Amino acid sequence: MKEINVLVIDPVGLHARPATVAVNAASKFKCDVKVSFKERSVNMKSIMGVMSLGIPTQSEIVISCEGEDEDTAITTIEEILRTQKVIK
């Protein structure tokens, strides 16, 4: 299992637009992809799940990938969220 801890820096938090891009990216991988916030963990391939966390700015989240292509998945998702200036 691969896991990263990141800080959400977008002033609006993890809102719909970047969440949708991250969900679309996560959905391309075979491995399980989860995002955790405040002891709740959801499938990052589900936009409803990600949005249900209500992640505000300056929150620490954990993104984890487990399975066949976990290395590529974690790197890709992190890069996408950094490019969109959502995480630091």
Biopython code that builds the backbone (N, CA, C, O; Angstrom):
import numpy as np
from Bio.PDB.StructureBuilder import StructureBuilder

atoms = [
    (1, "MET", "N", (0.844, -1.179, 0.000)),
    (1, "MET", "CA", (0.000, 0.000, 0.000)),
    (1, "MET", "C", (0.890, 1.243, 0.000)),
    (1, "MET", "O", (1.876, 1.320, 0.733)),
    (2, "LYS", "N", (0.525, 2.202, -0.828)),
    (2, "LYS", "CA", (1.206, 3.494, -0.897)),
    (2, "LYS", "C", (0.274, 4.534, -0.283)),
    (2, "LYS", "O", (-0.942, 4.480, -0.461)),
    (3, "GLU", "N", (0.867, 5.482, 0.444)),
    (3, "GLU", "CA", (0.059, 6.470, 1.150)),
    (3, "GLU", "C", (0.813, 7.796, 1.210)),
    (3, "GLU", "O", (2.028, 7.823, 1.405)),
    (4, "ILE", "N", (0.079, 8.892, 1.041)),
    (4, "ILE", "CA", (0.678, 10.217, 1.190)),
    (4, "ILE", "C", (-0.221, 11.074, 2.074)),
    (4, "ILE", "O", (-1.447, 10.970, 2.027)),
    (5, "ASN", "N", (0.415, 11.924, 2.882)),
    (5, "ASN", "CA", (-0.298, 12.919, 3.683)),
    (5, "ASN", "C", (-0.058, 14.259, 3.015)),
    (5, "ASN", "O", (1.087, 14.640, 2.773)),
    (6, "VAL", "N", (-1.131, 14.973, 2.719)),
    (6, "VAL", "CA", (-1.002, 16.263, 2.043)),
    (6, "VAL", "C", (-1.898, 17.300, 2.712)),
    (6, "VAL", "O", (-2.853, 16.963, 3.411)),
    (7, "LEU", "N", (-1.570, 18.556, 2.482)),
    (7, "LEU", "CA", (-2.338, 19.671, 3.036)),
    (7, "LEU", "C", (-3.132, 20.329, 1.916)),
    (7, "LEU", "O", (-2.572, 20.687, 0.880)),
    (8, "VAL", "N", (-4.437, 20.488, 2.124)),
    (8, "VAL", "CA", (-5.300, 21.151, 1.144)),
    (8, "VAL", "C", (-5.090, 22.657, 1.290)),
    (8, "VAL", "O", (-5.332, 23.218, 2.359)),
    (9, "ILE", "N", (-4.639, 23.315, 0.215)),
    (9, "ILE", "CA", (-4.332, 24.745, 0.281)),
    (9, "ILE", "C", (-5.290, 25.605, -0.543)),
    (9, "ILE", "O", (-5.236, 26.832, -0.461)),
    (10, "ASP", "N", (-6.157, 24.986, -1.326)),
    (10, "ASP", "CA", (-7.124, 25.762, -2.098)),
    (10, "ASP", "C", (-8.009, 26.528, -1.121)),
    (10, "ASP", "O", (-8.515, 25.937, -0.167)),
    (11, "PRO", "N", (-8.210, 27.830, -1.333)),
    (11, "PRO", "CA", (-9.016, 28.626, -0.398)),
    (11, "PRO", "C", (-10.440, 28.098, -0.199)),
    (11, "PRO", "O", (-11.067, 28.375, 0.824)),
    (12, "VAL", "N", (-10.948, 27.343, -1.168)),
    (12, "VAL", "CA", (-12.303, 26.799, -1.073)),
    (12, "VAL", "C", (-12.287, 25.358, -0.555)),
    (12, "VAL", "O", (-13.342, 24.772, -0.313)),
    (13, "GLY", "N", (-11.101, 24.795, -0.387)),
    (13, "GLY", "CA", (-10.994, 23.403, 0.037)),
    (13, "GLY", "C", (-11.010, 22.494, -1.184)),
    (13, "GLY", "O", (-10.768, 22.938, -2.306)),
    (14, "LEU", "N", (-11.295, 21.222, -0.954)),
    (14, "LEU", "CA", (-11.367, 20.263, -2.074)),
    (14, "LEU", "C", (-12.779, 20.345, -2.638)),
    (14, "LEU", "O", (-13.668, 19.599, -2.229)),
    (15, "HIS", "N", (-12.972, 21.261, -3.582)),
    (15, "HIS", "CA", (-14.302, 21.518, -4.137)),
    (15, "HIS", "C", (-14.545, 20.684, -5.394)),
    (15, "HIS", "O", (-13.680, 19.919, -5.820)),
    (16, "ALA", "N", (-15.709, 20.838, -5.970)),
    (16, "ALA", "CA", (-16.199, 19.951, -7.032)),
    (16, "ALA", "C", (-15.285, 19.833, -8.252)),
    (16, "ALA", "O", (-15.047, 18.725, -8.731)),
    (17, "ARG", "N", (-14.774, 20.941, -8.759)),
    (17, "ARG", "CA", (-13.991, 20.877, -9.997)),
    (17, "ARG", "C", (-12.726, 20.032, -9.838)),
    (17, "ARG", "O", (-12.545, 19.084, -10.602)),
    (18, "PRO", "N", (-11.838, 20.334, -8.879)),
    (18, "PRO", "CA", (-10.646, 19.489, -8.759)),
    (18, "PRO", "C", (-10.972, 18.083, -8.259)),
    (18, "PRO", "O", (-10.271, 17.128, -8.594)),
    (19, "ALA", "N", (-12.018, 17.952, -7.471)),
    (19, "ALA", "CA", (-12.417, 16.622, -6.999)),
    (19, "ALA", "C", (-12.829, 15.754, -8.185)),
    (19, "ALA", "O", (-12.502, 14.568, -8.232)),
    (20, "THR", "N", (-13.539, 16.337, -9.135)),
    (20, "THR", "CA", (-13.967, 15.592, -10.326)),
    (20, "THR", "C", (-12.765, 15.138, -11.140)),
    (20, "THR", "O", (-12.730, 14.007, -11.626)),
    (21, "VAL", "N", (-11.783, 16.016, -11.287)),
    (21, "VAL", "CA", (-10.573, 15.655, -12.038)),
    (21, "VAL", "C", (-9.838, 14.519, -11.326)),
    (21, "VAL", "O", (-9.375, 13.579, -11.973)),
    (22, "ALA", "N", (-9.728, 14.600, -9.998)),
    (22, "ALA", "CA", (-9.058, 13.550, -9.223)),
    (22, "ALA", "C", (-9.818, 12.229, -9.301)),
    (22, "ALA", "O", (-9.209, 11.170, -9.447)),
    (23, "VAL", "N", (-11.134, 12.288, -9.206)),
    (23, "VAL", "CA", (-11.966, 11.075, -9.298)),
    (23, "VAL", "C", (-11.805, 10.434, -10.672)),
    (23, "VAL", "O", (-11.667, 9.215, -10.774)),
    (24, "ASN", "N", (-11.820, 11.245, -11.729)),
    (24, "ASN", "CA", (-11.640, 10.703, -13.077)),
    (24, "ASN", "C", (-10.278, 10.041, -13.226)),
    (24, "ASN", "O", (-10.165, 8.990, -13.856)),
    (25, "ALA", "N", (-9.246, 10.645, -12.654)),
    (25, "ALA", "CA", (-7.901, 10.059, -12.707)),
    (25, "ALA", "C", (-7.858, 8.751, -11.917)),
    (25, "ALA", "O", (-7.332, 7.748, -12.399)),
    (26, "ALA", "N", (-8.410, 8.764, -10.705)),
    (26, "ALA", "CA", (-8.402, 7.567, -9.849)),
    (26, "ALA", "C", (-9.146, 6.416, -10.511)),
    (26, "ALA", "O", (-8.759, 5.256, -10.367)),
    (27, "SER", "N", (-10.207, 6.733, -11.232)),
    (27, "SER", "CA", (-11.042, 5.700, -11.865)),
    (27, "SER", "C", (-10.322, 4.938, -12.971)),
    (27, "SER", "O", (-10.765, 3.860, -13.367)),
    (28, "LYS", "N", (-9.227, 5.480, -13.468)),
    (28, "LYS", "CA", (-8.480, 4.825, -14.544)),
    (28, "LYS", "C", (-7.574, 3.712, -14.031)),
    (28, "LYS", "O", (-7.035, 2.940, -14.824)),
    (29, "PHE", "N", (-7.400, 3.622, -12.722)),
    (29, "PHE", "CA", (-6.484, 2.637, -12.154)),
    (29, "PHE", "C", (-7.238, 1.422, -11.607)),
    (29, "PHE", "O", (-8.397, 1.520, -11.204)),
    (30, "LYS", "N", (-6.557, 0.287, -11.604)),
    (30, "LYS", "CA", (-7.161, -0.954, -11.106)),
    (30, "LYS", "C", (-7.140, -1.038, -9.588)),
    (30, "LYS", "O", (-7.981, -1.711, -8.994)),
    (31, "CYS", "N", (-6.194, -0.366, -8.960)),
    (31, "CYS", "CA", (-6.036, -0.458, -7.507)),
    (31, "CYS", "C", (-7.160, 0.275, -6.772)),
    (31, "CYS", "O", (-7.877, 1.083, -7.362)),
    (32, "ASP", "N", (-7.300, -0.017, -5.485)),
    (32, "ASP", "CA", (-8.229, 0.710, -4.625)),
    (32, "ASP", "C", (-7.591, 2.048, -4.275)),
    (32, "ASP", "O", (-6.427, 2.102, -3.879)),
    (33, "VAL", "N", (-8.355, 3.127, -4.421)),
    (33, "VAL", "CA", (-7.864, 4.461, -4.100)),
    (33, "VAL", "C", (-8.813, 5.062, -3.071)),
    (33, "VAL", "O", (-10.023, 5.133, -3.287)),
    (34, "LYS", "N", (-8.247, 5.490, -1.955)),
    (34, "LYS", "CA", (-9.070, 6.053, -0.883)),
    (34, "LYS", "C", (-8.527, 7.417, -0.473)),
    (34, "LYS", "O", (-7.331, 7.686, -0.580)),
    (35, "VAL", "N", (-9.432, 8.269, -0.001)),
    (35, "VAL", "CA", (-9.043, 9.544, 0.588)),
    (35, "VAL", "C", (-9.652, 9.573, 1.981)),
    (35, "VAL", "O", (-10.821, 9.238, 2.170)),
    (36, "SER", "N", (-8.839, 9.979, 2.955)),
    (36, "SER", "CA", (-9.286, 9.993, 4.350)),
    (36, "SER", "C", (-9.160, 11.396, 4.928)),
    (36, "SER", "O", (-8.194, 12.116, 4.678)),
    (37, "PHE", "N", (-10.181, 11.759, 5.716)),
    (37, "PHE", "CA", (-10.213, 13.051, 6.389)),
    (37, "PHE", "C", (-11.016, 12.884, 7.673)),
    (37, "PHE", "O", (-12.141, 12.385, 7.654)),
    (38, "LYS", "N", (-10.423, 13.309, 8.791)),
    (38, "LYS", "CA", (-11.083, 13.214, 10.101)),
    (38, "LYS", "C", (-11.623, 11.812, 10.381)),
    (38, "LYS", "O", (-12.790, 11.638, 10.731)),
    (39, "GLU", "N", (-10.762, 10.833, 10.220)),
    (39, "GLU", "CA", (-11.075, 9.435, 10.530)),
    (39, "GLU", "C", (-12.173, 8.824, 9.670)),
    (39, "GLU", "O", (-12.679, 7.748, 9.988)),
    (40, "ARG", "N", (-12.550, 9.496, 8.581)),
    (40, "ARG", "CA", (-13.478, 8.919, 7.602)),
    (40, "ARG", "C", (-12.696, 8.652, 6.335)),
    (40, "ARG", "O", (-11.871, 9.464, 5.916)),
    (41, "SER", "N", (-12.958, 7.524, 5.736)),
    (41, "SER", "CA", (-12.260, 7.147, 4.520)),
    (41, "SER", "C", (-13.293, 6.775, 3.454)),
    (41, "SER", "O", (-14.230, 6.023, 3.722)),
    (42, "VAL", "N", (-13.110, 7.310, 2.245)),
    (42, "VAL", "CA", (-14.043, 7.014, 1.155)),
    (42, "VAL", "C", (-13.271, 6.611, -0.097)),
    (42, "VAL", "O", (-12.078, 6.881, -0.236)),
    (43, "ASN", "N", (-13.984, 5.963, -0.989)),
    (43, "ASN", "CA", (-13.439, 5.560, -2.268)),
    (43, "ASN", "C", (-13.223, 6.813, -3.118)),
    (43, "ASN", "O", (-14.167, 7.565, -3.363)),
    (44, "MET", "N", (-12.004, 7.038, -3.562)),
    (44, "MET", "CA", (-11.707, 8.230, -4.346)),
    (44, "MET", "C", (-12.204, 8.108, -5.779)),
    (44, "MET", "O", (-12.048, 9.043, -6.565)),
    (45, "LYS", "N", (-12.791, 6.989, -6.129)),
    (45, "LYS", "CA", (-13.378, 6.823, -7.456)),
    (45, "LYS", "C", (-14.843, 7.245, -7.455)),
    (45, "LYS", "O", (-15.519, 7.137, -8.478)),
    (46, "SER", "N", (-15.337, 7.725, -6.316)),
    (46, "SER", "CA", (-16.725, 8.155, -6.180)),
    (46, "SER", "C", (-16.780, 9.650, -5.861)),
    (46, "SER", "O", (-16.345, 10.078, -4.791)),
    (47, "ILE", "N", (-17.316, 10.441, -6.793)),
    (47, "ILE", "CA", (-17.403, 11.886, -6.556)),
    (47, "ILE", "C", (-18.299, 12.178, -5.357)),
    (47, "ILE", "O", (-18.010, 13.089, -4.581)),
    (48, "MET", "N", (-19.360, 11.434, -5.196)),
    (48, "MET", "CA", (-20.255, 11.656, -4.053)),
    (48, "MET", "C", (-19.536, 11.359, -2.739)),
    (48, "MET", "O", (-19.721, 12.065, -1.747)),
    (49, "GLY", "N", (-18.719, 10.313, -2.741)),
    (49, "GLY", "CA", (-17.955, 9.971, -1.546)),
    (49, "GLY", "C", (-16.969, 11.066, -1.183)),
    (49, "GLY", "O", (-16.888, 11.482, -0.027)),
    (50, "VAL", "N", (-16.220, 11.529, -2.172)),
    (50, "VAL", "CA", (-15.217, 12.574, -1.934)),
    (50, "VAL", "C", (-15.891, 13.858, -1.458)),
    (50, "VAL", "O", (-15.431, 14.478, -0.499)),
    (51, "MET", "N", (-16.962, 14.256, -2.108)),
    (51, "MET", "CA", (-17.654, 15.493, -1.737)),
    (51, "MET", "C", (-18.305, 15.376, -0.355)),
    (51, "MET", "O", (-18.445, 16.376, 0.349)),
    (52, "SER", "N", (-18.700, 14.165, 0.034)),
    (52, "SER", "CA", (-19.337, 13.980, 1.343)),
    (52, "SER", "C", (-18.392, 14.263, 2.501)),
    (52, "SER", "O", (-18.840, 14.494, 3.624)),
    (53, "LEU", "N", (-17.075, 14.247, 2.237)),
    (53, "LEU", "CA", (-16.113, 14.536, 3.293)),
    (53, "LEU", "C", (-16.081, 16.022, 3.645)),
    (53, "LEU", "O", (-15.691, 16.386, 4.754)),
    (54, "GLY", "N", (-16.485, 16.877, 2.717)),
    (54, "GLY", "CA", (-16.515, 18.321, 2.978)),
    (54, "GLY", "C", (-15.172, 18.860, 3.434)),
    (54, "GLY", "O", (-15.088, 19.519, 4.471)),
    (55, "ILE", "N", (-14.128, 18.591, 2.679)),
    (55, "ILE", "CA", (-12.764, 18.931, 3.081)),
    (55, "ILE", "C", (-12.496, 20.427, 2.897)),
    (55, "ILE", "O", (-12.458, 20.911, 1.765)),
    (56, "PRO", "N", (-12.311, 21.168, 4.003)),
    (56, "PRO", "CA", (-12.039, 22.606, 3.901)),
    (56, "PRO", "C", (-10.549, 22.894, 3.679)),
    (56, "PRO", "O", (-9.715, 21.992, 3.750)),
    (57, "THR", "N", (-10.234, 24.160, 3.411)),
    (57, "THR", "CA", (-8.838, 24.560, 3.244)),
    (57, "THR", "C", (-8.067, 24.349, 4.545)),
    (57, "THR", "O", (-8.645, 24.344, 5.632)),
    (58, "GLN", "N", (-6.774, 24.178, 4.416)),
    (58, "GLN", "CA", (-5.853, 23.956, 5.538)),
    (58, "GLN", "C", (-6.134, 22.649, 6.288)),
    (58, "GLN", "O", (-5.842, 22.539, 7.479)),
    (59, "SER", "N", (-6.698, 21.668, 5.592)),
    (59, "SER", "CA", (-6.959, 20.358, 6.185)),
    (59, "SER", "C", (-5.920, 19.363, 5.699)),
    (59, "SER", "O", (-5.500, 19.401, 4.543)),
    (60, "GLU", "N", (-5.514, 18.482, 6.585)),
    (60, "GLU", "CA", (-4.606, 17.418, 6.189)),
    (60, "GLU", "C", (-5.441, 16.211, 5.789)),
    (60, "GLU", "O", (-6.329, 15.787, 6.528)),
    (61, "ILE", "N", (-5.149, 15.664, 4.617)),
    (61, "ILE", "CA", (-5.852, 14.474, 4.147)),
    (61, "ILE", "C", (-4.825, 13.394, 3.829)),
    (61, "ILE", "O", (-3.642, 13.679, 3.639)),
    (62, "VAL", "N", (-5.290, 12.164, 3.776)),
    (62, "VAL", "CA", (-4.439, 11.032, 3.431)),
    (62, "VAL", "C", (-5.012, 10.394, 2.172)),
    (62, "VAL", "O", (-6.196, 10.062, 2.119)),
    (63, "ILE", "N", (-4.176, 10.229, 1.172)),
    (63, "ILE", "CA", (-4.571, 9.532, -0.046)),
    (63, "ILE", "C", (-3.804, 8.220, -0.063)),
    (63, "ILE", "O", (-2.581, 8.205, 0.076)),
    (64, "SER", "N", (-4.529, 7.117, -0.236)),
    (64, "SER", "CA", (-3.869, 5.814, -0.229)),
    (64, "SER", "C", (-4.310, 4.988, -1.432)),
    (64, "SER", "O", (-5.449, 5.068, -1.890)),
    (65, "CYS", "N", (-3.371, 4.197, -1.921)),
    (65, "CYS", "CA", (-3.629, 3.311, -3.056)),
    (65, "CYS", "C", (-3.111, 1.924, -2.690)),
    (65, "CYS", "O", (-2.023, 1.773, -2.135)),
    (66, "GLU", "N", (-3.915, 0.923, -3.012)),
    (66, "GLU", "CA", (-3.490, -0.444, -2.726)),
    (66, "GLU", "C", (-3.910, -1.346, -3.875)),
    (66, "GLU", "O", (-5.087, -1.437, -4.222)),
    (67, "GLY", "N", (-2.919, -2.010, -4.456)),
    (67, "GLY", "CA", (-3.215, -2.935, -5.543)),
    (67, "GLY", "C", (-2.164, -2.902, -6.627)),
    (67, "GLY", "O", (-1.060, -2.385, -6.455)),
    (68, "GLU", "N", (-2.546, -3.467, -7.730)),
    (68, "GLU", "CA", (-1.663, -3.735, -8.858)),
    (68, "GLU", "C", (-0.864, -2.525, -9.361)),
    (68, "GLU", "O", (0.343, -2.644, -9.572)),
    (69, "ASP", "N", (-1.492, -1.387, -9.555)),
    (69, "ASP", "CA", (-0.807, -0.220, -10.127)),
    (69, "ASP", "C", (-0.734, 0.949, -9.141)),
    (69, "ASP", "O", (-0.839, 2.113, -9.527)),
    (70, "GLU", "N", (-0.552, 0.614, -7.859)),
    (70, "GLU", "CA", (-0.583, 1.628, -6.795)),
    (70, "GLU", "C", (0.491, 2.707, -6.936)),
    (70, "GLU", "O", (0.236, 3.870, -6.625)),
    (71, "ASP", "N", (1.680, 2.341, -7.398)),
    (71, "ASP", "CA", (2.761, 3.326, -7.537)),
    (71, "ASP", "C", (2.399, 4.416, -8.541)),
    (71, "ASP", "O", (2.543, 5.607, -8.263)),
    (72, "THR", "N", (1.934, 3.997, -9.695)),
    (72, "THR", "CA", (1.544, 4.947, -10.736)),
    (72, "THR", "C", (0.343, 5.766, -10.293)),
    (72, "THR", "O", (0.290, 6.972, -10.533)),
    (73, "ALA", "N", (-0.610, 5.128, -9.656)),
    (73, "ALA", "CA", (-1.836, 5.805, -9.227)),
    (73, "ALA", "C", (-1.536, 6.918, -8.229)),
    (73, "ALA", "O", (-2.003, 8.043, -8.407)),
    (74, "ILE", "N", (-0.775, 6.629, -7.194)),
    (74, "ILE", "CA", (-0.511, 7.630, -6.151)),
    (74, "ILE", "C", (0.260, 8.815, -6.733)),
    (74, "ILE", "O", (-0.019, 9.965, -6.396)),
    (75, "THR", "N", (1.223, 8.534, -7.601)),
    (75, "THR", "CA", (2.019, 9.590, -8.228)),
    (75, "THR", "C", (1.154, 10.461, -9.130)),
    (75, "THR", "O", (1.257, 11.688, -9.094)),
    (76, "THR", "N", (0.315, 9.841, -9.927)),
    (76, "THR", "CA", (-0.545, 10.574, -10.860)),
    (76, "THR", "C", (-1.547, 11.461, -10.124)),
    (76, "THR", "O", (-1.708, 12.630, -10.472)),
    (77, "ILE", "N", (-2.216, 10.918, -9.117)),
    (77, "ILE", "CA", (-3.220, 11.678, -8.378)),
    (77, "ILE", "C", (-2.580, 12.854, -7.644)),
    (77, "ILE", "O", (-3.120, 13.960, -7.644)),
    (78, "GLU", "N", (-1.433, 12.610, -7.023)),
    (78, "GLU", "CA", (-0.731, 13.695, -6.332)),
    (78, "GLU", "C", (-0.342, 14.791, -7.313)),
    (78, "GLU", "O", (-0.521, 15.974, -7.021)),
    (79, "GLU", "N", (0.186, 14.416, -8.466)),
    (79, "GLU", "CA", (0.604, 15.382, -9.475)),
    (79, "GLU", "C", (-0.584, 16.215, -9.983)),
    (79, "GLU", "O", (-0.465, 17.427, -10.159)),
    (80, "ILE", "N", (-1.705, 15.568, -10.210)),
    (80, "ILE", "CA", (-2.904, 16.271, -10.683)),
    (80, "ILE", "C", (-3.371, 17.296, -9.653)),
    (80, "ILE", "O", (-3.666, 18.438, -10.006)),
    (81, "LEU", "N", (-3.439, 16.902, -8.392)),
    (81, "LEU", "CA", (-3.907, 17.821, -7.353)),
    (81, "LEU", "C", (-2.918, 18.963, -7.115)),
    (81, "LEU", "O", (-3.330, 20.087, -6.825)),
    (82, "ARG", "N", (-1.623, 18.686, -7.234)),
    (82, "ARG", "CA", (-0.615, 19.762, -7.105)),
    (82, "ARG", "C", (-0.696, 20.726, -8.292)),
    (82, "ARG", "O", (-0.597, 21.940, -8.111)),
    (83, "THR", "N", (-0.872, 20.199, -9.488)),
    (83, "THR", "CA", (-0.983, 21.030, -10.688)),
    (83, "THR", "C", (-2.164, 21.983, -10.584)),
    (83, "THR", "O", (-2.093, 23.125, -11.038)),
    (84, "GLN", "N", (-3.248, 21.506, -9.985)),
    (84, "GLN", "CA", (-4.443, 22.342, -9.817)),
    (84, "GLN", "C", (-4.353, 23.246, -8.588)),
    (84, "GLN", "O", (-5.298, 23.965, -8.264)),
    (85, "LYS", "N", (-3.215, 23.203, -7.914)),
    (85, "LYS", "CA", (-2.964, 24.013, -6.703)),
    (85, "LYS", "C", (-3.992, 23.757, -5.602)),
    (85, "LYS", "O", (-4.415, 24.671, -4.894)),
    (86, "VAL", "N", (-4.382, 22.483, -5.480)),
    (86, "VAL", "CA", (-5.325, 22.085, -4.433)),
    (86, "VAL", "C", (-4.572, 21.639, -3.183)),
    (86, "VAL", "O", (-5.018, 21.882, -2.062)),
    (87, "ILE", "N", (-3.423, 20.982, -3.384)),
    (87, "ILE", "CA", (-2.650, 20.475, -2.248)),
    (87, "ILE", "C", (-1.246, 21.032, -2.275)),
    (87, "ILE", "O", (-0.762, 21.531, -3.291)),
    (88, "LYS", "N", (-0.603, 20.928, -1.114)),
    (88, "LYS", "CA", (0.784, 21.358, -0.977)),
    (88, "LYS", "C", (1.602, 20.188, -0.529)),
    (88, "LYS", "O", (2.813, 20.316, -0.346)),
]
sb = StructureBuilder()
sb.init_structure("model")
sb.init_model(0)
sb.init_chain("A")
sb.init_seg("    ")
for serial, (resi, resn, name, xyz) in enumerate(atoms, 1):
    if name == "N":
        sb.init_residue(resn, " ", resi, " ")
    sb.init_atom(name, np.array(xyz, "f"), 0.0, 1.0, " ", f" {name:<3s}", serial, name[0])
structure = sb.get_structure()
